[in-house]
């Protein structure tokens, strides 16, 4: 999982910058945290969220902690409901990624506000968040299917073939 987070960090900071739609790039870190939390639960989702957030904060932010806190919160709470839904559905990562994108930007705005940084949120919501919700949710489906194949433990069957 650490290798996935590290590879995503490298790709998101380099290659994915050129995949923008209307100037909005996908938040693949958020997608990865949500998908892992759905598949592995709240503890793993929270840990992956903190690690991914700290990596982003250390490299890109002047303040260490906002991304780590927000990604932890999302990973933990999405992971809490992992046993309540049918994991093989493509609709689950789509919906949870859409909701998590809204929660991410809402929580991040609150944290940034208390740190004294001003953002005009309604304009940001209209121009960036709405497009990012759709972009992240659509990308979550193939990423979730790929992670399902990686993280599913094969069962051993004895008897007839």
N, C-alpha and C positions, 0 to 999 in steps of 0.2 A: 504494500500500500504506500509505503514511503517513496518507492521508486515511481509510482503513478503520480503522486503529489509533486515530486521533484520534476518529472518529465512535463507535467502539466504547467508548472510554474515557468519552465524554460520556454515551452511552446506559447503560453499565453503572453509572455513578455516579448516575444519575438515574432513568430509566424502569425499568430492569431490577430495581431494588430492590423494586418492587411485584409482580414475577413469581415470588416465592418459593413453593416447595412445602415444607411443613413447616418453614418458616423458613430454607430453603436457597435461595440464588440461584445461577444458573448462572455459571460462570467463562468468559464469552465470550472473554476475552483468551486463555485457554489454548486454546480451540477454534480461534480465528483463527491462533494460532502453529502449532498442529498442522496445520491445513489448508494453510496457506501452505508449511510445511516439506514436506508430502507432495507438493504441486504444484511447488514451485520448488527444493527441495534444501536442503542443509545450510547454505550460506553465507547465503542469503536468509532461511531459517528462523531462524538464529542472530541475524542483524541485527534482524529483526522482533521476536524475543524480547527482545533487549537494549533496544530502543527502547520497546516496550510495558511492560517491567518497570521501566525508569527512569522512565517517565511515572507509573506507579502509585506507585513509591517516593517520587518528589519530592512528589507531591500528598498521599498518604495515610500515608506511613510516617515514623517518626522516624529510621529508619536507611536510608540510600541504598545499595542494592545487593542485598538478598536476592531480591526479585522479579526483578530484572534477571538475576542469576546463574541462578536456577531456570528462567526462561523461555528464556534463552540455551541452557542445557543441554538442555532439552526440544526446542527448535527445531532445534538442531544435530544431535542424535542421531536425531530422527525424520526429519530431512532426509537423513541418511546412508543410509537404507534406501529412499529415494524411487524408485530405479530397479529395485528388486527385487520390486515388487508391481504388480499390475494397478490402475492409478489410477482406472478407471471404476467400480470396485466401491464400493457404498455401505457395505460391511462394513469396508473398510480404515479410513475415518475413525472409525467407531464403535469399533473395537477399539483403535486408537492413541490416541483421546481417552480411553478408559477407562484404559488403561495410563498415559497421561500424567497423568491426574488423580491416580492413586495415587502416581506418582513426584513430582509437584508437591508434594503434601502431605507426603510422606516427606522430601524434600529441604528443604522450607521448615521443617519441624519441626526438622531437624538444624541448619540455619542459625540459627533462632531460639533453639534450645537453647544453642548456643555464644555467642550474644549475651547470654545470661543471662536470657531470658524463659521463664517456666515455663508449659507448657500440659499439661493432663491428656490425653495423646494417645489412650489407649484409649476414653475417653468421647467425645472429638472424632471419632474414627474411626467409632464406632457411630452417633452422632447426626447427623453432617454429611457425612463423606466418602462413605459408601455411597450416600446419596441423590444427592450431587453427581456421582458416577460415572455413575449412570443418566441424570440430567438432562443433563449435558454430552454424553454419548455420543449421546443421542437428538437433541439440537440440532445436533450435528456433521454429521449427514446432510444436512439442507437447506442449511446454511452451506457445506459442502463442494461440493454441487452448484452453488450460486450462484457460488462462487469458481472452479469448473471452467469455467463459462461466461465469467467475466471474464478469467481468466488464460490461456486457451487461445489460442494464436496461430493465426488462420485461415490455411489453406494456399491458395495461388494455384494454380488448375488451368487449364491451357491445353488447347485442343482442343475436343472435343465437349461439349455441354451436356447 
